[in-house]
């Protein structure tokens, strides 16, 4: 067994609201796991890497991506064939890792591409990319938000949902994505349109939970958000119009909220004049409300995760770090913003090995020039060093 020591850096371990100076990590090179975290004089190892007084934080965990989508198109280009979409997805995985994202939960993938790529990663045939918690295709009603070419499983009853989820899990889905409301990118529905029914979503939840897997619900408006919470989903994705009654129930059930603010921000910043007017009008009308509602949910105690909806228009795969300053602009402290990544690990049930830096966990970390607890924009550093399981990727 060979070992590497990283030393002479300031550590934010992902758990404690402090930076520990003059720290070190002792890493097992064979497993990529941390053997010991300490401070001051580091132990001797086969390789000694001086990080020159910089700041080390855990790798970011993005729990809402669409690696198969093209962010330069109004609809994500779900009509692309399987070869085009796969090549695009691999490119996007590399971009995610370079930006500082070391693990993703894919929330809907054409042709079940994320499942295939996850298998390649586990076999060591696809490297230098984030690990994936794959969902395969999402589950939508006929004519619903996921009814796009090559994309959704179309289900129109609890029985159809039950069978489709069982098929998805058989193929390799390890989280399930359901569409509880309309959305921004589909022309003939709206964010407050309920779509899959509570009973249909409950069937998905029951099947996923039987296997120990989680369910994420695309739910932007009401009453779809409430339908999804009552059905027992593990996370509400977007949640733009979440209200007090729903927040109270989320707290009782332990439901997570993934706000994907950067996805909405990208529309406002880059999309005017470049996408259809109906699409722009939807997000513009929600922009102020969603920011207030997300902060209100956070202040009430709802656990907020880090997810960006990467792949939607102008929301590219380098933008995950930008979510954190946007959260701070809405009233999050720097520490609360950074905690969203650890919350993603908890939601994804990988927090025993990822999301913070401690003995027994994988050495997935970023090296920054500035202290993100003092200056949250430190995470957006373009030339940050990225380590995956103790090996430098970028």
C-alpha positions in Angstrom: 0.0 0.0 0.0 1.3 3.4 -0.9 0.2 6.6 0.7 0.1 10.3 -0.1 0.1 13.2 2.3 -1.4 16.6 1.3 -0.2 19.2 3.7 0.1 23.0 4.4 -3.4 24.0 3.6 -6.5 25.5 5.3 -9.3 22.9 5.6 -13.0 23.4 5.4 -14.1 19.8 6.1 -17.7 20.3 5.0 -19.1 19.7 8.4 -17.8 22.4 10.8 -18.3 26.1 10.3 -14.6 26.9 10.5 -11.4 26.7 8.5 -8.7 24.7 10.2 -5.2 26.1 9.4 -2.0 24.1 8.7 -4.0 20.9 8.0 -3.1 17.6 6.3 -4.8 14.7 4.7 -3.2 11.2 4.7 -4.7 9.2 1.7 -4.5 5.6 0.8 -3.4 5.7 -2.9 -5.0 2.2 -3.6 -8.5 3.0 -2.3 -8.6 6.8 -2.7 -9.8 7.0 0.9 -8.6 9.3 3.7 -6.7 7.5 6.4 -6.3 10.5 8.7 -7.1 14.2 8.9 -4.8 16.3 11.1 -3.0 19.6 11.6 0.6 20.8 12.1 3.4 18.3 11.4 2.2 15.8 8.7 3.2 12.1 8.9 5.8 10.8 6.4 4.3 9.1 3.3 5.4 7.8 -0.1 4.4 11.1 -1.7 4.3 14.5 0.0 2.2 17.3 -1.7 2.5 20.8 -0.4 -0.7 22.8 -1.1 1.1 26.1 -0.3 -1.4 27.6 2.2 -4.4 27.3 -0.1 -7.9 26.3 0.9 -9.3 22.7 0.6 -13.0 22.0 0.6 -15.0 18.8 -0.3 -15.8 18.2 -4.0 -19.2 19.5 -4.9 -22.2 17.1 -5.2 -24.7 18.2 -7.8 -28.0 16.3 -7.3 -29.8 17.6 -10.4 -28.2 17.4 -13.8 -29.2 16.4 -17.4 -25.9 15.5 -19.0 -27.5 14.4 -22.2 -29.0 17.9 -22.9 -27.6 20.7 -25.0 -27.8 24.0 -23.1 -27.5 26.0 -26.3 -31.0 24.9 -27.5 -34.4 26.0 -26.2 -35.5 22.3 -25.6 -32.3 20.6 -24.7 -32.2 18.7 -28.0 -33.8 15.5 -26.7 -34.3 14.5 -30.4 -30.6 13.8 -30.8 -29.7 10.2 -31.6 -28.1 7.9 -29.0 -24.6 8.4 -30.3 -24.8 12.2 -30.4 -26.4 12.3 -26.9 -23.8 9.9 -25.5 -20.8 11.9 -26.9 -22.4 15.1 -25.5 -22.9 13.5 -22.1 -19.3 12.4 -21.8 -18.1 15.9 -22.7 -20.4 17.3 -20.1 -19.1 14.9 -17.4 -15.6 16.2 -18.0 -16.8 19.8 -17.7 -18.6 19.1 -14.5 -15.5 17.6 -12.9 -13.3 20.4 -14.0 -15.8 22.9 -12.5 -15.4 21.1 -9.1 -18.3 18.6 -9.2 -17.2 15.1 -8.1 -20.5 13.3 -7.9 -23.9 13.9 -9.7 -27.4 12.6 -9.5 -28.8 12.6 -13.1 -32.4 13.5 -13.0 -33.6 12.3 -16.4 -31.6 10.9 -19.3 -32.6 10.1 -22.8 -32.0 6.4 -23.9 -31.0 5.6 -20.2 -27.6 6.9 -21.2 -26.7 7.7 -17.6 -27.1 4.1 -16.6 -24.8 2.9 -19.3 -22.2 5.5 -18.4 -22.5 4.6 -14.7 -21.7 1.0 -15.6 -18.6 2.1 -17.6 -17.4 4.2 -14.6 -17.8 1.4 -12.2 -15.8 -0.9 -14.5 -13.0 1.7 -14.8 -13.6 2.1 -18.6 -14.7 5.8 -18.2 -12.3 7.9 -16.1 -11.7 11.5 -15.0 -15.4 12.1 -14.6 -17.8 12.5 -11.6 -19.5 9.4 -10.3 -23.2 9.1 -11.2 -26.3 8.2 -9.3 -28.4 7.3 -12.4 -32.2 7.7 -12.9 -32.6 6.6 -16.5 -35.6 8.1 -18.2 -38.0 10.2 -16.1 -41.6 9.3 -15.5 -44.3 11.5 -17.0 -48.0 11.4 -17.9 -48.8 11.4 -21.6 -48.6 15.0 -22.8 -46.8 16.0 -19.7 -43.5 17.8 -19.0 -41.4 14.7 -19.7 -43.2 13.8 -22.9 -40.3 14.7 -25.2 -38.6 12.6 -27.9 -36.5 9.7 -26.4 -37.0 11.0 -22.9 -39.8 10.1 -20.6 -41.5 6.8 -19.6 -45.2 7.7 -20.3 -47.5 6.4 -17.6 -51.2 7.1 -17.0 -52.2 5.0 -14.0 -50.6 3.7 -10.8 -50.3 0.3 -12.3 -48.5 1.7 -15.4 -46.2 3.6 -13.1 -45.5 0.6 -10.9 -44.5 -1.5 -13.9 -42.4 1.2 -15.5 -40.5 1.9 -12.3 -39.8 -1.8 -11.9 -38.5 -1.9 -15.5 -36.3 1.2 -14.8 -34.8 -0.3 -11.7 -34.1 -3.6 -13.6 -32.2 -1.6 -16.2 -30.1 0.1 -13.5 -31.9 3.2 -12.3 -30.8 3.9 -8.7 -33.0 7.0 -8.2 -36.4 7.7 -9.7 -37.5 11.0 -11.3 -41.2 11.8 -11.6 -42.9 14.8 -13.2 -45.5 16.3 -10.8 -46.2 19.6 -12.6 -45.7 21.3 -15.9 -42.5 23.3 -16.5 -40.7 26.0 -18.3 -39.5 24.0 -21.4 -42.8 22.5 -22.5 -45.1 24.9 -24.4 -48.5 23.6 -23.6 -48.3 23.3 -19.8 -47.6 25.6 -16.9 -45.8 25.4 -13.6 -49.0 25.3 -11.7 -50.5 22.4 -13.8 -50.7 19.3 -11.7 -49.6 16.3 -13.8 -48.9 12.9 -12.3 -51.4 12.2 -9.6 -50.7 11.6 -6.0 -51.6 7.9 -6.4 -49.3 7.6 -9.5 -46.4 9.2 -7.7 -47.0 7.1 -4.6 -46.7 3.9 -6.7 -43.3 5.1 -7.8 -42.3 5.9 -4.2 -43.4 2.5 -3.0 -41.4 0.6 -5.6 -38.3 2.7 -5.2 -38.4 2.6 -1.4 -38.8 -1.2 -1.5 -35.3 -1.2 -3.0 -33.8 1.5 -0.8 -33.8 4.0 -3.6 -35.0 7.6 -3.6 -37.6 9.6 -5.6 -37.2 13.1 -6.9 -40.2 15.1 -8.1 -40.1 17.9 -10.7 -42.6 20.1 -8.9 -42.6 23.8 -9.6 -46.1 25.0 -8.6 -49.3 24.0 -6.7 -51.0 21.7 -6.2 -48.4 19.5 -7.8 -45.8 20.2 -5.0 -48.3 19.1 -2.4 -49.2 16.0 -4.4 -45.6 15.0 -4.5 -44.9 15.6 -0.8 -48.1 13.7 0.2 -47.0 10.8 -2.0 -43.8 10.5 -0.1 -41.1 11.7 -2.5 -37.6 12.3 -1.0 -37.0 15.6 -2.8 -38.9 18.4 -4.4 -37.0 19.7 -7.4 -37.3 23.4 -8.2 -40.2 24.1 -5.7 -40.6 27.6 -7.0 -44.0 28.2 -5.4 -43.5 26.2 -2.2 -45.9 27.5 0.5 -46.2 27.4 4.2 -48.5 24.3 4.3 -46.1 22.4 2.1 -43.1 23.5 4.1 -44.7 22.3 7.3 -45.3 18.9 5.7 -41.8 18.7 4.3 -40.4 19.3 7.8 -42.6 16.4 9.1 -41.6 14.0 6.3 -37.9 15.1 6.1 -38.3 16.1 2.4 -35.4 17.9 0.7 -35.7 20.9 -1.6 -33.4 21.4 -4.6 -34.0 25.0 -5.8 -31.8 25.0 -9.0 -31.6 28.8 -8.8 -28.8 29.0 -11.3 -31.0 27.4 -13.9 -33.6 30.2 -13.6 -30.8 32.8 -13.4 -29.3 31.6 -16.6 -32.6 32.2 -18.4 -32.8 35.7 -17.0 -29.2 36.5 -17.8 -28.7 34.9 -21.2 -31.9 33.8 -22.8 -33.9 36.9 -23.8 -34.3 37.1 -27.5 -32.8 33.6 -28.0 -35.7 31.4 -26.9 -39.4 31.4 -27.6 -41.4 34.2 -25.9 -43.7 31.7 -24.1 -40.7 30.0 -22.5 -39.1 33.3 -21.4 -42.4 34.5 -20.0 -42.8 31.5 -17.7 -39.4 31.9 -15.9 -39.6 35.7 -15.8 -42.9 35.6 -14.0 -41.5 33.2 -11.4 -38.0 34.8 -10.8 -38.9 37.0 -7.9 -41.2 34.5 -6.2 -38.9 31.5 -6.4 -36.1 33.3 -4.7 -38.3 34.5 -1.8 -39.9 31.1 -1.4 -36.7 29.1 -1.4 -35.2 31.3 1.3 -38.4 31.1 3.3 -38.2 27.3 3.2 -34.5 27.4 4.3 -35.3 29.7 7.2 -38.1 27.3 8.3 -35.6 24.4 8.4 -36.2 22.5 5.1 -32.9 20.9 4.1 -31.7 22.6 0.9 -29.5 20.6 -1.6 -27.1 21.7 -4.4 -28.6 21.0 -7.8 -28.5 23.1 -10.9 -30.7 21.5 -13.6 -27.6 21.7 -15.8 -28.4 21.2 -19.5 -31.4 23.5 -19.6 -31.1 26.6 -21.8 -27.8 28.6 -21.2 -27.3 26.6 -18.0 -24.1 24.9 -18.9 -22.0 22.3 -17.1 -19.4 24.7 -15.7 -21.9 26.7 -13.7 -22.5 24.5 -10.6 -20.2 26.7 -8.4 -22.3 29.8 -9.3 -25.3 28.3 -7.5 -23.6 29.0 -4.2 -23.2 32.8 -4.6 -26.7 33.0 -5.9 -28.0 31.3 -2.7 -26.0 33.8 -0.6 -27.6 36.6 -2.5 -31.0 35.2 -1.4 -30.1 35.3 2.3 -28.1 32.1 2.9 -24.9 32.4 4.9 -21.7 31.2 3.2 -21.8 28.1 5.4 -25.4 27.4 4.6 -24.6 27.6 0.9 -21.7 25.3 1.3 -23.8 22.8 3.3 -26.1 22.3 0.3 -23.5 20.0 -1.2 -23.3 17.9 2.0 -27.1 17.8 2.0 -27.0 16.4 -1.6 -24.8 13.6 -0.3 -27.3 12.9 2.5 -30.3 12.9 0.1 -28.4 10.6 -2.3 -27.5 8.3 0.7 -23.8 8.5 0.0 -22.8 10.7 2.9 -21.0 7.8 4.6 -18.3 8.2 1.9 -18.8 11.6 0.3 -19.7 15.2 1.1 -17.2 15.9 3.8 -13.5 15.2 4.4 -12.9 12.8 7.3 -11.1 9.5 7.9 -12.8 6.6 6.0 -14.2 8.9 3.3 -13.0 9.3 -0.3 -10.5 12.1 -0.9 -12.7 14.1 -3.3 -11.6 17.7 -2.8 -11.0 21.1 -4.4 -8.0 23.4 -3.8 -9.0 27.1 -3.8 -6.9 30.3 -3.5 -9.4 32.0 -1.2 -11.5 31.1 1.8 -15.1 30.3 0.8 -16.4 30.8 4.3 -15.3 34.4 4.1 -15.8 35.0 0.3 -18.3 32.5 -1.3 -17.2 33.4 -4.8 -14.0 31.6 -4.0 -15.7 28.4 -5.3 -16.1 29.9 -8.8 -12.3 30.0 -9.3 -11.8 28.8 -12.9 -8.4 27.2 -12.4 -9.1 25.4 -9.1 -7.3 22.1 -8.6 -9.8 19.1 -8.5 -8.9 15.8 -6.9 -10.9 12.6 -7.3 -10.1 9.9 -4.8 -6.8 11.4 -4.1 -5.7 11.8 -7.7 -5.5 15.1 -9.4 -8.0 15.3 -12.3 -7.6 19.0 -13.1 
